[in-house]
Amino acid sequence: MLRKIAAVSLAVSFVAMATSGLMMFVIEKPSFTIQMHPVHKVFGLFMILAAITHLSLNFRGLINHLRTKSIAIYGSALVAALVLLYGIAINNEIPAELAEQMDAAAAKVEQ
């Protein structure tokens, strides 16, 4: 039963994250991004929980996949891209005054 719940939760969360993320990507307005943020954030948490459950239930299968050299290289490249993009994002600071305004607007919308 847990496997079924995890699978459905992961699928619905993926759809929610993908659609809200794509909308924020296509509609490049900070106001729209702030408006969609609660949906993206809540389903992001659901997706994390569902993914952890899914991975724990299927850990052996994942390890078996990683024994294939090309898949291990592909996974390593994805991890490297993730670390690189996190590094770029963290070092791309927003000016403090602008960040305060954006944070205040997001807090107001999320109330």
Residue frames as a rotation matrix with the C-alpha (Angstrom) as fourth column:
MET 1
0.565 0.825 0.000 0.00
0.825 -0.565 0.000 0.00
0.000 0.000 -1.000 0.00
LEU 2
0.404 -0.503 -0.764 2.87
0.181 -0.775 0.605 2.40
-0.897 -0.383 -0.222 0.84
ARG 3
-0.645 -0.661 0.384 4.39
0.458 0.069 0.886 1.76
-0.612 0.747 0.258 -2.58
LYS 4
-0.132 0.696 0.706 1.11
0.964 -0.075 0.254 2.72
0.229 0.714 -0.661 -4.29
ILE 5
0.785 0.406 -0.469 0.71
0.546 -0.810 0.214 5.87
-0.293 -0.424 -0.857 -2.19
ALA 6
-0.006 -0.884 -0.468 4.31
0.173 -0.462 0.870 6.89
-0.985 -0.076 0.156 -2.90
ALA 7
-0.649 -0.247 0.720 3.89
0.705 0.160 0.691 6.30
-0.286 0.956 0.071 -6.63
VAL 8
0.281 0.838 0.468 0.68
0.908 -0.390 0.154 8.35
0.311 0.382 -0.870 -6.88
SER 9
0.738 -0.052 -0.673 2.09
0.376 -0.797 0.473 11.12
-0.561 -0.602 -0.568 -4.65
LEU 10
-0.324 -0.940 -0.103 5.26
0.312 -0.209 0.927 11.27
-0.893 0.268 0.361 -6.74
ALA 11
-0.483 0.194 0.854 3.30
0.875 0.065 0.480 11.41
0.037 0.979 -0.201 -10.00
VAL 12
0.607 0.781 0.146 0.91
0.763 -0.624 0.170 14.15
0.224 0.009 -0.975 -8.87
SER 13
0.565 -0.475 -0.674 3.72
0.263 -0.671 0.694 16.14
-0.782 -0.570 -0.254 -7.24
PHE 14
-0.521 -0.771 0.366 5.78
0.579 -0.005 0.815 15.87
-0.627 0.636 0.449 -10.42
VAL 15
-0.095 0.569 0.817 2.90
0.930 -0.242 0.277 17.21
0.356 0.786 -0.506 -12.51
ALA 16
0.845 0.440 -0.302 2.35
0.530 -0.765 0.367 20.08
-0.069 -0.471 -0.880 -10.06
MET 17
0.232 -0.850 -0.474 6.06
0.241 -0.422 0.874 20.96
-0.942 -0.317 0.107 -9.91
ALA 18
-0.565 -0.467 0.680 6.52
0.730 0.101 0.676 20.64
-0.384 0.878 0.284 -13.66
THR 19
0.152 0.703 0.695 3.48
0.898 -0.392 0.200 22.72
0.413 0.594 -0.691 -14.60
SER 20
0.902 0.166 -0.398 4.07
0.350 -0.822 0.450 25.45
-0.252 -0.545 -0.800 -12.03
GLY 21
0.025 -0.978 -0.205 7.78
0.320 -0.187 0.929 25.55
-0.947 -0.089 0.309 -12.90
LEU 22
-0.486 -0.162 0.859 7.11
0.867 0.033 0.497 25.73
-0.109 0.986 0.124 -16.62
MET 23
0.575 0.749 0.329 4.54
0.759 -0.639 0.126 28.48
0.305 0.177 -0.936 -16.12
MET 24
0.737 -0.365 -0.569 7.06
0.177 -0.708 0.683 30.48
-0.652 -0.605 -0.457 -14.07
PHE 25
-0.329 -0.899 0.289 9.66
0.509 0.089 0.856 29.86
-0.796 0.428 0.428 -16.78
VAL 26
-0.333 0.281 0.900 7.38
0.923 -0.096 0.372 30.96
0.191 0.955 -0.228 -19.64
ILE 27
0.688 0.580 0.436 5.66
0.425 -0.809 0.406 33.84
0.588 -0.094 -0.803 -17.85
GLU 28
-0.216 -0.940 -0.266 8.76
0.859 -0.053 -0.510 35.76
0.465 -0.338 0.818 -16.83
LYS 29
0.157 0.306 0.939 7.12
-0.242 -0.910 0.337 38.16
0.957 -0.280 -0.069 -14.40
PRO 30
-0.859 -0.510 -0.051 8.35
-0.058 0.195 -0.979 38.27
0.509 -0.838 -0.197 -10.81
SER 31
-0.439 0.772 0.460 4.77
-0.890 -0.302 -0.342 38.94
-0.124 -0.560 0.819 -9.69
PHE 32
0.510 0.624 -0.592 3.60
-0.711 0.693 0.119 35.70
0.485 0.360 0.797 -11.31
THR 33
-0.237 -0.685 -0.689 6.52
-0.001 0.709 -0.705 33.77
0.972 -0.167 -0.168 -9.83
ILE 34
-0.914 -0.053 0.402 5.61
-0.384 -0.209 -0.899 35.05
0.132 -0.976 0.171 -6.37
GLN 35
-0.003 0.998 0.064 1.96
-1.000 -0.002 -0.017 34.17
-0.017 -0.064 0.998 -7.03
MET 36
0.561 0.205 -0.802 2.84
-0.439 0.895 -0.078 30.57
0.702 0.396 0.592 -8.01
HIS 37
-0.419 -0.895 0.154 5.43
-0.608 0.150 -0.780 30.12
0.675 -0.420 -0.607 -5.25
PRO 38
-0.207 0.342 0.917 3.05
-0.900 0.301 -0.316 28.59
-0.384 -0.890 0.246 -2.64
VAL 39
0.848 0.519 -0.105 1.90
-0.510 0.747 -0.428 25.89
-0.143 0.416 0.898 -5.09
HIS 40
0.444 -0.766 -0.465 5.46
-0.329 0.343 -0.880 25.14
0.834 0.543 -0.099 -6.14
LYS 41
-0.453 -0.657 0.603 6.72
-0.773 -0.047 -0.632 25.07
0.444 -0.752 -0.487 -2.55
VAL 42
0.118 0.582 0.805 3.97
-0.866 0.457 -0.203 22.82
-0.486 -0.673 0.558 -1.11
PHE 43
0.959 0.264 -0.101 4.15
-0.277 0.806 -0.523 20.28
-0.057 0.530 0.846 -3.91
GLY 44
0.168 -0.970 -0.176 7.94
-0.553 0.055 -0.831 20.44
0.816 0.237 -0.527 -3.75
LEU 45
-0.407 -0.263 0.875 7.72
-0.908 0.223 -0.355 19.20
-0.101 -0.939 -0.330 -0.16
PHE 46
0.582 0.677 0.451 5.27
-0.565 0.735 -0.375 16.45
-0.585 -0.036 0.810 -1.16
MET 47
0.812 -0.308 -0.496 7.59
-0.358 0.409 -0.839 15.48
0.462 0.859 0.222 -3.99
ILE 48
-0.234 -0.939 0.251 10.58
-0.800 0.039 -0.599 15.25
0.553 -0.341 -0.760 -1.65
LEU 49
-0.197 0.232 0.952 8.70
-0.810 0.509 -0.292 12.98
-0.552 -0.829 0.088 0.76
ALA 50
0.821 0.563 0.093 7.35
-0.390 0.673 -0.629 10.83
-0.417 0.480 0.772 -2.06
ALA 51
0.557 -0.687 -0.467 10.78
-0.510 0.161 -0.845 10.59
0.655 0.709 -0.260 -3.72
ILE 52
-0.417 -0.703 0.576 12.48
-0.893 0.199 -0.403 9.59
0.168 -0.683 -0.711 -0.46
THR 53
0.155 0.568 0.808 9.83
-0.608 0.700 -0.375 6.92
-0.778 -0.434 0.454 0.09
HIS 54
0.932 0.211 -0.296 10.12
-0.361 0.447 -0.818 5.72
-0.041 0.869 0.493 -3.52
LEU 55
0.194 -0.948 -0.251 13.91
-0.690 0.051 -0.722 5.57
0.697 0.313 -0.645 -3.34
SER 56
-0.422 -0.347 0.837 13.89
-0.877 0.388 -0.281 3.70
-0.228 -0.854 -0.469 -0.05
LEU 57
0.440 0.673 0.594 11.43
-0.434 0.739 -0.516 1.15
-0.787 -0.031 0.617 -1.45
ASN 58
0.992 -0.037 0.117 13.46
0.121 0.431 -0.894 0.74
-0.017 0.901 0.433 -4.66
PHE 59
0.556 -0.829 -0.056 17.02
-0.682 -0.494 0.540 1.24
-0.475 -0.262 -0.840 -3.43
ARG 60
-0.012 -0.575 0.818 18.31
0.108 0.812 0.573 -2.11
-0.994 0.095 0.053 -4.68
GLY 61
0.569 0.309 0.762 17.02
0.762 0.149 -0.630 -1.39
-0.308 0.939 -0.151 -8.17
LEU 62
0.967 -0.244 -0.072 18.75
-0.254 -0.937 -0.240 1.98
-0.009 0.251 -0.968 -8.20
ILE 63
0.214 -0.936 0.280 22.04
-0.585 0.107 0.804 0.42
-0.783 -0.336 -0.524 -7.15
ASN 64
0.098 -0.119 0.988 21.66
0.545 0.837 0.046 -2.18
-0.833 0.534 0.147 -9.90
HIS 65
0.898 0.255 0.358 21.13
0.439 -0.477 -0.761 0.58
-0.023 0.841 -0.540 -12.47
LEU 66
0.790 -0.610 -0.062 24.26
-0.587 -0.783 0.206 2.38
-0.174 -0.127 -0.977 -11.27
ARG 67
0.218 -0.718 0.661 26.35
0.014 0.680 0.733 -0.73
-0.976 -0.151 0.158 -11.89
THR 68
0.557 -0.018 0.830 26.03
0.825 0.129 -0.551 0.01
-0.097 0.992 0.087 -15.61
LYS 69
-0.373 -0.875 -0.309 29.04
0.825 -0.465 0.321 2.21
-0.424 -0.135 0.895 -16.41
SER 70
-0.679 0.122 0.724 27.24
0.474 -0.680 0.559 4.51
0.560 0.723 0.405 -18.86
ILE 71
0.450 0.891 0.052 24.40
0.460 -0.281 0.843 5.11
0.765 -0.356 -0.536 -16.39
ALA 72
0.421 -0.389 -0.819 26.88
0.853 -0.135 0.503 5.83
-0.307 -0.911 0.275 -13.58
ILE 73
-0.698 -0.698 0.162 28.66
0.703 -0.624 0.342 8.36
-0.137 0.353 0.926 -15.83
TYR 74
-0.299 0.700 0.649 25.34
0.391 -0.530 0.752 9.96
0.870 0.479 -0.115 -16.78
GLY 75
0.681 0.566 -0.464 24.31
0.621 -0.111 0.776 10.21
0.388 -0.817 -0.427 -13.12
SER 76
-0.011 -0.791 -0.611 27.69
0.887 -0.290 0.360 11.68
-0.462 -0.538 0.705 -12.22
ALA 77
-0.762 -0.228 0.606 27.32
0.559 -0.704 0.438 14.29
0.327 0.673 0.664 -14.98
LEU 78
0.216 0.918 0.332 23.89
0.398 -0.394 0.829 15.26
0.891 -0.047 -0.451 -13.63
VAL 79
0.636 -0.059 -0.770 25.29
0.764 -0.097 0.638 15.61
-0.112 -0.994 -0.017 -10.10
ALA 80
-0.474 -0.875 -0.104 28.17
0.820 -0.481 0.312 17.74
-0.323 0.062 0.944 -11.44
ALA 81
-0.515 0.373 0.772 25.70
0.424 -0.672 0.607 19.97
0.745 0.640 0.188 -13.33
LEU 82
0.589 0.777 -0.220 23.60
0.540 -0.176 0.823 20.33
0.601 -0.604 -0.524 -10.17
VAL 83
0.298 -0.575 -0.762 26.60
0.849 -0.205 0.486 21.33
-0.436 -0.792 0.427 -8.06
LEU 84
-0.714 -0.584 0.387 27.78
0.700 -0.602 0.383 23.78
0.009 0.544 0.839 -10.75
LEU 85
-0.202 0.725 0.658 24.37
0.373 -0.565 0.736 25.41
0.906 0.394 -0.156 -11.07
TYR 86
0.713 0.378 -0.591 23.98
0.674 -0.134 0.727 25.67
0.195 -0.916 -0.350 -7.29
GLY 87
-0.152 -0.873 -0.464 27.40
0.870 -0.341 0.356 27.35
-0.469 -0.350 0.811 -7.16
ILE 88
-0.739 -0.063 0.671 26.43
0.514 -0.697 0.501 29.82
0.436 0.715 0.547 -9.87
ALA 89
0.236 0.943 0.235 23.07
0.429 -0.318 0.845 30.58
0.872 -0.099 -0.480 -8.21
ILE 90
0.597 -0.038 -0.801 24.56
0.796 -0.090 0.598 31.08
-0.095 -0.995 -0.024 -4.75
ASN 91
-0.402 -0.856 -0.326 27.24
0.751 -0.511 0.417 33.43
-0.524 -0.077 0.848 -6.10
ASN 92
-0.613 0.301 0.731 24.71
0.486 -0.585 0.649 35.45
0.623 0.753 0.212 -8.12
GLU 93
-0.564 0.345 -0.750 23.57
0.739 -0.193 -0.645 37.68
-0.367 -0.919 -0.146 -5.27
ILE 94
0.206 0.718 0.665 20.64
0.749 -0.553 0.365 40.03
0.630 0.422 -0.652 -5.55
PRO 95
-0.620 -0.436 0.653 21.25
-0.015 -0.825 -0.565 43.54
0.785 -0.360 0.505 -4.15
ALA 96
-0.867 0.191 -0.460 20.07
0.497 0.298 -0.815 43.71
-0.019 -0.935 -0.354 -0.52
GLU 97
-0.702 0.626 -0.339 17.52
-0.437 -0.755 -0.488 46.48
-0.562 -0.194 0.804 -1.11
LEU 98
-0.311 0.569 -0.761 15.90
-0.857 0.178 0.483 44.63
0.410 0.803 0.433 -4.00
ALA 99
-0.670 0.009 -0.743 15.97
0.150 0.981 -0.123 41.33
0.727 -0.194 -0.658 -2.10
GLU 100
-0.907 0.349 -0.237 14.16
0.190 -0.163 -0.968 42.95
-0.376 -0.923 0.081 0.85
GLN 101
-0.442 0.769 -0.462 11.45
-0.833 -0.543 -0.107 44.29
-0.333 0.338 0.880 -1.45
MET 102
-0.323 0.279 -0.904 11.01
-0.587 0.691 0.423 40.89
0.743 0.667 -0.059 -3.12
ASP 103
-0.838 -0.035 -0.544 10.91
0.346 0.737 -0.581 39.08
0.421 -0.675 -0.606 0.24
ALA 104
-0.801 0.571 -0.180 8.33
-0.172 -0.508 -0.844 41.52
-0.573 -0.645 0.505 1.60
ALA 105
-0.275 0.710 -0.648 6.16
-0.960 -0.173 0.219 41.12
0.043 0.683 0.729 -1.51
ALA 106
-0.471 0.055 -0.880 6.37
-0.213 0.961 0.174 37.31
0.856 0.270 -0.441 -1.31
ALA 107
-0.942 0.109 -0.318 5.47
0.336 0.300 -0.893 37.34
-0.002 -0.948 -0.319 2.39
LYS 108
-0.613 0.749 -0.251 2.47
-0.584 -0.644 -0.494 39.59
-0.532 -0.156 0.832 1.69
VAL 109
-0.215 0.521 -0.826 1.20
-0.862 0.296 0.412 37.30
0.459 0.801 0.385 -1.09
GLU 110
-0.568 -0.104 -0.817 1.64
0.037 0.988 -0.151 34.14
0.822 -0.116 -0.557 1.00
GLN 111
-0.943 0.236 0.237 -0.46
-0.285 -0.198 -0.938 35.50
-0.174 -0.951 0.254 3.91
